[in-house]
Amino acid sequence: MKKHYRVIIVGSGPSGIFAALTLSRVGVEDIAIFERGKDIQDRKRGRGMELLCGWGGAGAFSDGKLTLSPTVGGFLSEFIPQKELMNLIKEADETYLLFGAPKEVLGQSSDKTEALYQEARLAGLEFIPMEIRHLGTENCIPLLQRVRENLRGKIDVFFETPVKELRVEKGKATGVSLHDGTSLEADFVICGPGRVGAEWIKNEVARLKISSVPSPVDIGVRVEAPASILRKLTDLAYEAKFIYYSKTFDDRVRTFCMNPFGEVVTETIEDIVTVNGHSYAKKKTENTNFAILVSNTFTEPFRDPIGYGRYIARLANLLGNGVIVQRLGDLLDGRRSTPDRINRCITHPTLISATPGDLSFVLPYRHLKSIIEMLEALDRITSGIFSRHTLLYGVEVKFYTNRVKISPTLETDIQNLFLIGDGAGITRGLMQASISGILAANEILKRIRKK
Ligand SMILES: Cc1cc2nc3c(=O)[nH]c(=O)nc-3n(C[C@H](O)[C@H](O)[C@H](O)COP(=O)(O)OP(=O)(O)OC[C@H]3O[C@@H](n4cnc5c(N)ncnc54)[C@H](O)[C@@H]3O)c2cc1C
């Protein structure tokens, strides 16, 4: 370990990796990545931190859906012009292709997608057409291994070495310090700690008095139904994204992460268990799952959306000893699901460890009502989803760090400190996280060249 690096990158998720690729590609030396998790060959799917930390970050065991549309997967369109964002999507996509992503693009627009757009409008839904390159869970690790090999010898990577503190002097980033007391200097610090590092970066942002604005918290359920019911949507748009403004509360409700023929999985973040979903490129189940998430932003005096989300997730864990599953019919009839009732359900749950229970004890009325209203609206375009046999798993929560005030090049108001990826609250998916790394690295390259 050197005492001084030109660039220190915190986190080896897609955001950190793309920053490193962009810098090393043009020969910048003295780059170090500090990563709290393990190297790619030592990572296991496992639970909790294993799933989210290490080379590839949360992307390693993800579904690997690269969204090629600028309006999905983050807020970068608020920072840079659409055309520039499109060019960056192309650049990042070419890098994924270079490392072995499949050539096929799903969800390309057609007359049929236009017709669905119109049909959705009649049902009170907004359909967001989206092109996707699907790596599939089984291809993510080999791809990440190839990237790791490409960077071997060009940059220093330290695994199981979490950064404790970002170091700042006179309004300028000077390096980082580690838990064993080691201090390292750097000209530039790029910080991409992901959602798993949201709490850590929130505390660092507060300690360094970096200005931030509260982010929304997305709380909802994972919906599972026979794949045949959703085929109309999934055959047309691999990732069918809909936005709905709930009748009762006017809250923004959206579908998220649709997994045709996929499976529902648990996700452990520190001491809480939430639900998620994925699908394999080849292995198929008989079901399709997707999330319905209700988005809320708190105003004064409450500024802790992460705390709120955790609280709700904890409540589900308390009652269900983990994740709860309920038939929609039971929820509407005001009764819990039991193992017997789940056994009688024509949708066979793919997450068998979920406890049959009652989500109305967990989710606030506001969320439950909005979810039910959206399912009703969806039923108007894909008949059968508002069935008593539809399964709801709870809860799915997306925590986003309070959004830090950053420049279009993702620099904080501390000079040479860049915040990228999901941990900065500006991205929500692999593609935009990767692009955020490119953006920060490009700015650093500009400054290095100027010098
Ligand atoms: C199950 C699952 C499925 C998903 N499927 C998709 C999908 O199909 N398509 C899609 O676009 N997105 C998907 N996502 C989301 C996607 O994985 C993330 O948006 C993306 O990985 C964010 O990249 P990132 O670099 O910002 O953060 P992460 O990938 O979260 O990486 C952050 C890294 O920083 C490390 N870190 C944190 N704090 C520190 C610290 N203090 N010191 C050192 N290291 C630290 C962490 O260990 C982690 O490795 C999925 C996520 C999950 C969990």
The ligand as a Gaussian input file, in Angstrom:
#p B3LYP/6-31G(d) Opt

LIG

0 1
 C      -30.490000      -8.549000      -6.184000
 C      -30.228000      -7.313000      -7.015000
 C      -30.613000      -7.281000      -8.352000
 C      -30.370000      -6.134000      -9.131000
 N      -30.676000      -6.163000     -10.465000
 C      -30.388000      -5.107000     -11.244000
 C      -30.606000      -5.133000     -12.644000
 O      -31.031000      -6.134000     -13.197000
 N      -30.348000      -4.018000     -13.375000
 C      -29.838000      -2.900000     -12.817000
 O      -29.611000      -1.917000     -13.533000
 N      -29.593000      -2.827000     -11.494000
 C      -29.842000      -3.905000     -10.700000
 N      -29.585000      -3.852000      -9.364000
 C      -29.029000      -2.610000      -8.814000
 C      -27.548000      -2.485000      -9.137000
 O      -26.882000      -3.625000      -8.694000
 C      -27.020000      -1.218000      -8.478000
 O      -27.754000      -0.107000      -8.953000
 C      -25.541000      -0.989000      -8.773000
 O      -24.780000      -2.093000      -8.384000
 C      -25.043000       0.272000      -8.058000
 O      -23.692000       0.417000      -8.265000
 P      -22.765000       1.245000      -7.249000
 O      -21.389000       1.124000      -7.751000
 O      -23.338000       2.580000      -7.031000
 O      -22.917000       0.510000      -5.841000
 P      -22.749000      -1.059000      -5.372000
 O      -22.878000      -1.919000      -6.563000
 O      -23.672000      -1.183000      -4.265000
 O      -21.252000      -1.095000      -4.906000
 C      -20.784000      -0.389000      -3.803000
 C      -19.550000      -1.077000      -3.251000
 O      -18.953000      -0.206000      -2.289000
 C      -18.499000      -0.989000      -1.199000
 N      -18.434000      -0.116000      -0.018000
 C      -19.461000       0.470000       0.649000
 N      -18.990000       1.240000       1.654000
 C      -17.642000       1.118000       1.621000
 C      -16.591000       1.659000       2.412000
 N      -16.824000       2.472000       3.438000
 N      -15.311000       1.323000       2.107000
 C      -15.036000       0.471000       1.064000
 N      -16.007000      -0.077000       0.293000
 C      -17.282000       0.246000       0.567000
 C      -19.516000      -2.099000      -1.069000
 O      -18.946000      -3.213000      -0.391000
 C      -19.874000      -2.391000      -2.531000
 O      -19.071000      -3.418000      -3.068000
 C      -29.785000      -4.993000      -8.552000
 C      -29.425000      -5.003000      -7.199000
 C      -29.632000      -6.147000      -6.431000
 C      -29.209000      -6.150000      -4.985000

